[in-house]
Amino acid sequence: MKRKFNLYKLFPVFLVAAIFSLTSCLKSYDTYNDFSKVGTTIELPLAALNQETYGSNKVQPQVYTASATPTDLPVYVNIASPKPLSSALNVVLGVNAADALNKFITASGKTYVLLPSNAYSVASLTANIPAGQRLGFVTFKINTAVIDKTVRNYVLPVSIVDAGGQKISNYSTVYY
């Protein structure tokens, strides 16, 4: 009895062999990005995350339970550079109420109310980033006991005011 040879059964084997034999490494250096020549920029990482994840001018949601004890809200500052800096850097943040809030409301099309100044406090608006490191932070204390619970859309726009002589990134304002 003769067996019929079915070429279709061998098709998956030929396909796998073709895939592995036709792959190669990218040998063109035209698409290589040399980040060693890029300068240093200072950014707020959550601003970049919000823009990449939610689109520009979106709020970084924060949920707080009403409490008599203030809750910490750390605002991180990042040094974006090929290598960490060899000296410490002080970055000054600020609550950019007028400019940032108006731009945000216009771009989002929603109504937000600036978080009242008695609803938050901060010991220092200066983030100290030690030499050889990339992250620093400023801690805001959110006092939920003084917030009007009938208003649902509070926002706290925090911006980089001074980057210690370094370039400020486009990701310089985050909306909490």
Contacts in CASP RR format, 6 or more apart in sequence:
PFRMAT RR
TARGET T0000
AUTHOR 0000-0000-0000
METHOD contacts of the structure
MODEL  1
MKRKFNLYKLFPVFLVAAIFSLTSCLKSYDTYNDFSKVGTTIELPLAALN
QETYGSNKVQPQVYTASATPTDLPVYVNIASPKPLSSALNVVLGVNAADA
LNKFITASGKTYVLLPSNAYSVASLTANIPAGQRLGFVTFKINTAVIDKT
VRNYVLPVSIVDAGGQKISNYSTVYY
35 82 0 8 1.000
36 82 0 8 1.000
37 82 0 8 1.000
38 81 0 8 1.000
38 82 0 8 1.000
39 81 0 8 1.000
39 82 0 8 1.000
39 167 0 8 1.000
40 79 0 8 1.000
40 80 0 8 1.000
40 81 0 8 1.000
40 85 0 8 1.000
40 166 0 8 1.000
40 167 0 8 1.000
41 79 0 8 1.000
41 80 0 8 1.000
41 81 0 8 1.000
41 166 0 8 1.000
41 167 0 8 1.000
41 168 0 8 1.000
41 169 0 8 1.000
42 77 0 8 1.000
42 78 0 8 1.000
42 79 0 8 1.000
42 80 0 8 1.000
42 89 0 8 1.000
42 91 0 8 1.000
42 160 0 8 1.000
42 163 0 8 1.000
42 164 0 8 1.000
42 166 0 8 1.000
42 167 0 8 1.000
42 168 0 8 1.000
42 169 0 8 1.000
42 172 0 8 1.000
43 77 0 8 1.000
43 78 0 8 1.000
43 80 0 8 1.000
43 160 0 8 1.000
43 168 0 8 1.000
43 169 0 8 1.000
43 170 0 8 1.000
43 171 0 8 1.000
43 172 0 8 1.000
44 75 0 8 1.000
44 76 0 8 1.000
44 77 0 8 1.000
44 78 0 8 1.000
44 158 0 8 1.000
44 159 0 8 1.000
44 160 0 8 1.000
44 169 0 8 1.000
44 171 0 8 1.000
44 172 0 8 1.000
44 173 0 8 1.000
44 174 0 8 1.000
45 76 0 8 1.000
45 78 0 8 1.000
45 171 0 8 1.000
46 60 0 8 1.000
46 75 0 8 1.000
46 76 0 8 1.000
46 174 0 8 1.000
47 171 0 8 1.000
47 172 0 8 1.000
47 173 0 8 1.000
47 174 0 8 1.000
48 169 0 8 1.000
48 171 0 8 1.000
49 60 0 8 1.000
50 58 0 8 1.000
50 59 0 8 1.000
50 60 0 8 1.000
50 174 0 8 1.000
50 175 0 8 1.000
51 58 0 8 1.000
51 171 0 8 1.000
56 107 0 8 1.000
57 103 0 8 1.000
57 104 0 8 1.000
57 107 0 8 1.000
57 108 0 8 1.000
57 175 0 8 1.000
58 108 0 8 1.000
58 175 0 8 1.000
59 112 0 8 1.000
59 155 0 8 1.000
59 175 0 8 1.000
59 176 0 8 1.000
60 174 0 8 1.000
60 175 0 8 1.000
60 176 0 8 1.000
62 73 0 8 1.000
62 142 0 8 1.000
62 176 0 8 1.000
64 71 0 8 1.000
64 142 0 8 1.000
64 144 0 8 1.000
65 144 0 8 1.000
66 144 0 8 1.000
66 145 0 8 1.000
66 147 0 8 1.000
66 149 0 8 1.000
67 144 0 8 1.000
67 145 0 8 1.000
68 145 0 8 1.000
70 121 0 8 1.000
70 141 0 8 1.000
70 142 0 8 1.000
70 143 0 8 1.000
70 144 0 8 1.000
71 141 0 8 1.000
71 142 0 8 1.000
71 144 0 8 1.000
72 139 0 8 1.000
72 140 0 8 1.000
72 141 0 8 1.000
72 142 0 8 1.000
73 120 0 8 1.000
73 139 0 8 1.000
73 140 0 8 1.000
73 141 0 8 1.000
73 142 0 8 1.000
73 156 0 8 1.000
73 176 0 8 1.000
74 137 0 8 1.000
74 138 0 8 1.000
74 139 0 8 1.000
74 140 0 8 1.000
75 93 0 8 1.000
75 127 0 8 1.000
75 137 0 8 1.000
75 138 0 8 1.000
75 139 0 8 1.000
75 140 0 8 1.000
75 158 0 8 1.000
75 174 0 8 1.000
75 176 0 8 1.000
76 135 0 8 1.000
76 136 0 8 1.000
76 137 0 8 1.000
77 91 0 8 1.000
77 93 0 8 1.000
77 127 0 8 1.000
77 129 0 8 1.000
77 135 0 8 1.000
77 136 0 8 1.000
77 137 0 8 1.000
77 138 0 8 1.000
77 160 0 8 1.000
78 134 0 8 1.000
78 135 0 8 1.000
78 136 0 8 1.000
79 85 0 8 1.000
79 89 0 8 1.000
79 129 0 8 1.000
79 133 0 8 1.000
79 134 0 8 1.000
79 135 0 8 1.000
79 166 0 8 1.000
80 134 0 8 1.000
80 169 0 8 1.000
81 134 0 8 1.000
84 131 0 8 1.000
84 132 0 8 1.000
84 133 0 8 1.000
84 134 0 8 1.000
85 129 0 8 1.000
85 131 0 8 1.000
85 132 0 8 1.000
86 131 0 8 1.000
86 132 0 8 1.000
87 131 0 8 1.000
88 128 0 8 1.000
88 129 0 8 1.000
88 130 0 8 1.000
88 131 0 8 1.000
89 128 0 8 1.000
89 129 0 8 1.000
89 163 0 8 1.000
89 164 0 8 1.000
89 166 0 8 1.000
90 126 0 8 1.000
90 127 0 8 1.000
90 128 0 8 1.000
90 129 0 8 1.000
90 164 0 8 1.000
91 126 0 8 1.000
91 127 0 8 1.000
91 129 0 8 1.000
91 136 0 8 1.000
91 160 0 8 1.000
91 162 0 8 1.000
91 163 0 8 1.000
91 164 0 8 1.000
92 125 0 8 1.000
92 126 0 8 1.000
92 127 0 8 1.000
92 160 0 8 1.000
92 161 0 8 1.000
92 162 0 8 1.000
92 164 0 8 1.000
93 125 0 8 1.000
93 126 0 8 1.000
93 127 0 8 1.000
93 138 0 8 1.000
93 158 0 8 1.000
93 159 0 8 1.000
93 160 0 8 1.000
93 161 0 8 1.000
94 125 0 8 1.000
94 158 0 8 1.000
94 159 0 8 1.000
94 160 0 8 1.000
94 161 0 8 1.000
95 117 0 8 1.000
95 156 0 8 1.000
95 157 0 8 1.000
95 158 0 8 1.000
95 159 0 8 1.000
96 157 0 8 1.000
96 158 0 8 1.000
96 159 0 8 1.000
96 161 0 8 1.000
96 173 0 8 1.000
97 114 0 8 1.000
97 157 0 8 1.000
100 157 0 8 1.000
100 159 0 8 1.000
100 173 0 8 1.000
100 175 0 8 1.000
101 112 0 8 1.000
101 114 0 8 1.000
101 155 0 8 1.000
101 157 0 8 1.000
104 112 0 8 1.000
104 155 0 8 1.000
104 157 0 8 1.000
104 175 0 8 1.000
105 111 0 8 1.000
105 112 0 8 1.000
110 153 0 8 1.000
111 153 0 8 1.000
112 153 0 8 1.000
112 154 0 8 1.000
112 155 0 8 1.000
113 151 0 8 1.000
113 153 0 8 1.000
113 154 0 8 1.000
113 155 0 8 1.000
114 154 0 8 1.000
114 155 0 8 1.000
114 156 0 8 1.000
114 157 0 8 1.000
115 142 0 8 1.000
115 147 0 8 1.000
115 154 0 8 1.000
115 155 0 8 1.000
115 156 0 8 1.000
115 176 0 8 1.000
116 146 0 8 1.000
116 147 0 8 1.000
118 143 0 8 1.000
118 146 0 8 1.000
119 142 0 8 1.000
119 143 0 8 1.000
119 144 0 8 1.000
119 146 0 8 1.000
119 147 0 8 1.000
119 154 0 8 1.000
120 140 0 8 1.000
120 141 0 8 1.000
120 142 0 8 1.000
120 143 0 8 1.000
120 156 0 8 1.000
121 140 0 8 1.000
121 141 0 8 1.000
121 143 0 8 1.000
122 138 0 8 1.000
122 139 0 8 1.000
122 140 0 8 1.000
122 141 0 8 1.000
123 139 0 8 1.000
124 138 0 8 1.000
125 138 0 8 1.000
125 161 0 8 1.000
126 138 0 8 1.000
127 136 0 8 1.000
127 137 0 8 1.000
127 138 0 8 1.000
128 136 0 8 1.000
129 135 0 8 1.000
129 136 0 8 1.000
140 156 0 8 1.000
140 158 0 8 1.000
147 154 0 8 1.000
155 175 0 8 1.000
155 176 0 8 1.000
156 175 0 8 1.000
156 176 0 8 1.000
157 173 0 8 1.000
157 174 0 8 1.000
157 175 0 8 1.000
157 176 0 8 1.000
158 173 0 8 1.000
158 174 0 8 1.000
158 175 0 8 1.000
158 176 0 8 1.000
159 172 0 8 1.000
159 173 0 8 1.000
159 174 0 8 1.000
160 168 0 8 1.000
160 169 0 8 1.000
160 172 0 8 1.000
160 173 0 8 1.000
END
